[in-house]
Amino acid sequence: MSFEQMFYTLIIILWLIGVVLYIFYLRKELGIRIKEKREQRSAGRRRLGKRCPQCKNIIDYRRKVCQHCGYEFPYVPEPKEIEASSSWRKKKRGKKCPNCGNIINYHRTVCQHCGYKFPTNSDSQAES
């Protein structure tokens, strides 16, 4: 094997090593960018609400009880005032919670705002 062939073989090997390292670098950079985008999306979700550990749905951060599964959260910050513009819609679609005064869907058995448990038909029949 001549010196010229060894030189070209060495150049090709070094070029291939460079290509492989560049591909690994690109994959790493792409992974970092994807991770940053996921973090930005999850930060946006965190502003809107919190994730229920039981059913994995995102709910309003002010709620003490998950509206989907009834999971009770240990601590919730104080709720803000409900906007007056949306109150007329809430009155049409549910029952009023006697504990906190918020409007709850008729089929709910637990208030998603304060955790009040509504008496069911079986509870009222057992008392009679």
N, C-alpha and C positions, 0 to 999 in steps of 0.2 A: 504494500500500500504506500503510495507516494505521499509526500508532505502536503501536496495540494488537496488530495482526497481527504486526508485527515483533517485539514483545516476546514473544508466545507462540511464535513461530518460534524465537527465541533460547533460550527456556526449553526447548523440545523438543530442540534441537540440543545444549545443554549436558547435558540429562538423558541423551540417547543416548551422548554422550561418557563420561559418568559410568558408565553401564551397561557400555560396552565396556571401560573401564579396570577396573571391578570384576570382570568376567569374566576378564580377563588376570591380575589379582591372585589370584583364586581358583584358576586353573590353575597359577600359580606355587606357591601354598601347597600345593595338592594334590600337585604334583610333588615338593615338598620332603618332604612326609609319606610319600609312596610310597618315595622314596629312603631315608629314615630307616628305614622298615620293612624294606627290602631289606638295609640295612647290619646291622640287628639280627639278621635271619635268617642272614646270612652269618657274623656273629660267632659265632652259635650253632653253625654248621657247623664253623667253625675250631676251636672247642673240641673237637669230636668227632673231627676229622680234617683231612686236607689233600687238595687236589685234584691228581690226576695230570695233568701237562701233556700226556701223550700220548693217554690215553683219556678224560680229563675225569671219571673216577669219584672219589668221595670215599672215602679209605681212612684207616685209623688213623694218627695222627700219629707213632707209634713205629716204623712199618714202614720198612724201607730199600728194599723192592722192591714195586711195585704188584702186587697179587694178581690183577688182571684181565689186564694186558698184559705184565707183566715189566719195566716201566720201573724203572731203578735210580736212586734219589734220591742226590744228592751227600752230604747230611748228615742224620742223624736223631738226635734226643736219645736218651739211654739209656732202654731200656724199663723199665717198672715191673714189679713182681712180678706174676705171673699169679695170679688168685684161685684158691684151692684148690677152691672150689665148682664152678667151671666146667671143671676139668681132667678130670673123669670123662667129660663129654660129648665133649671134644676127643679123648680116647683112642679112642673108638669110631668116629670118622669119618675117620681118616687114618693117614699114616705119620709116623714120627718123624724129624726132621732130625738128622743126625749132628753137625752143626756147633753148633747152638744148643739142640737138645733140644725144640723146639716141635713140635706136631702139625700136619702139613700134609695137605691133601686129596690123595688118591691120584693124581689126574690132573695135579697141578702138577709142573712140571719145574724150578721155581725156588722156593726158600723165600721166603715173603713177609716174614719177620722179619729174616733175616740176609743173604739173597742167595745162599745156597749153591745151586749148580746140580747137580741130581741127574743121574747118568749115565743116558742113554737106552738102549734096546735096541740101536740102531745103534752106539753107542759100545762097548758090551760085546762085540758081534759083531766089530767091527773089531779089538779087542785079541786075540781068539782066533785 
